[in-house]
Amino acid sequence: MPQQLSGDRVLLSTTEATEKSGLSRVHIQRLLRNGQVDGVKLGHDWLVFEDSLLAYLTHPHKTGPKGPRKKSASDAPTGTMTRDTESGSDNSTVG
């Protein structure tokens, strides 16, 4: 059940915030710890300011995992075939 403080700010429990936002409890707690969403920590429990959560949700965010890192030329494994440009022959290198 949302609690209203003095003024217009409403506090939600993390359970209520997850239901309202669709985000996981762990993600909401991470947002609170990082200061991306305003809230109050009471003992082990977080309370989220509803207006702050709604403001966070209105901004676009990247979704999903970042994916594999692209390999650069310096990441190439050793022991690959190289081409000797002067003689035009293929040389096999052993690394």
C-alpha positions as CSV (number, residue, x, y, z in Angstrom):
1,M,0.0,0.0,0.0
2,P,1.6,3.3,-1.1
3,Q,2.5,5.7,1.7
4,Q,2.3,9.5,1.3
5,L,4.7,11.8,3.0
6,S,4.2,15.4,3.7
7,G,3.9,17.1,0.4
8,D,3.0,15.2,-2.8
9,R,5.6,12.5,-2.8
10,V,4.4,8.9,-2.5
11,L,6.6,6.1,-1.3
12,L,6.3,2.6,-2.7
13,S,7.7,-0.6,-1.4
14,T,10.1,-2.4,-3.8
15,T,7.4,-5.0,-4.3
16,E,4.9,-2.3,-5.4
17,A,7.6,-0.7,-7.5
18,T,8.3,-3.9,-9.4
19,E,4.6,-4.4,-10.1
20,K,4.2,-0.8,-11.3
21,S,7.4,-0.7,-13.4
22,G,7.9,-4.3,-14.6
23,L,11.5,-4.2,-13.4
24,S,13.0,-6.8,-11.0
25,R,13.4,-6.1,-7.3
26,V,17.2,-6.4,-7.7
27,H,17.3,-3.9,-10.5
28,I,15.2,-1.4,-8.6
29,Q,17.5,-1.8,-5.6
30,R,20.5,-1.2,-7.9
31,L,18.9,2.0,-9.2
32,L,18.3,3.2,-5.7
33,R,21.9,2.5,-4.6
34,N,23.3,4.2,-7.7
35,G,21.1,7.3,-7.1
36,Q,19.3,6.9,-10.4
37,V,16.0,6.7,-8.5
38,D,15.2,8.5,-5.3
39,G,14.2,6.5,-2.3
40,V,14.7,5.8,1.4
41,K,16.4,2.8,3.0
42,L,14.8,1.6,6.2
43,G,16.8,-1.2,7.8
44,H,17.0,-3.8,5.0
45,D,14.1,-2.5,3.0
46,W,14.0,0.2,0.4
47,L,11.1,2.6,-0.3
48,V,10.9,4.2,-3.7
49,F,9.5,7.6,-4.5
50,E,6.9,7.0,-7.1
51,D,7.5,10.2,-9.0
52,S,11.2,9.4,-9.3
53,L,10.5,5.9,-10.5
54,L,8.0,7.2,-13.1
55,A,10.5,9.8,-14.3
56,Y,13.1,7.1,-14.7
57,L,10.7,4.9,-16.7
58,T,9.9,7.8,-19.1
59,H,13.5,8.0,-20.3
60,P,14.6,5.5,-23.0
61,H,17.1,3.0,-21.8
62,K,19.1,0.2,-23.6
63,T,17.7,-3.2,-23.0
64,G,19.2,-6.7,-22.9
65,P,22.7,-7.9,-22.5
66,K,25.6,-6.1,-24.2
67,G,26.6,-9.1,-26.2
68,P,30.1,-10.3,-27.2
69,R,32.9,-8.0,-27.6
70,K,34.2,-7.5,-31.2
71,K,37.7,-8.7,-31.8
72,S,40.3,-6.2,-32.9
73,A,43.4,-7.0,-35.0
74,S,45.5,-7.0,-31.9
75,D,43.3,-9.8,-30.5
76,A,44.1,-12.2,-33.3
77,P,45.5,-15.6,-32.1
78,T,49.1,-16.5,-32.7
79,G,49.9,-19.4,-35.0
80,T,47.9,-18.1,-37.9
81,M,48.8,-18.1,-41.5
82,T,50.5,-14.9,-42.7
83,R,51.4,-13.8,-46.2
84,D,54.9,-12.6,-47.0
85,T,54.2,-9.6,-49.2
86,E,57.7,-9.4,-50.6
87,S,58.0,-12.9,-51.9
88,G,54.3,-13.5,-52.4
89,S,54.4,-16.9,-50.6
90,D,52.4,-18.1,-47.7
91,N,54.4,-18.7,-44.5
92,S,53.0,-20.6,-41.6
93,T,54.0,-19.2,-38.3
94,V,54.0,-21.1,-35.1
95,G,53.4,-19.1,-31.9
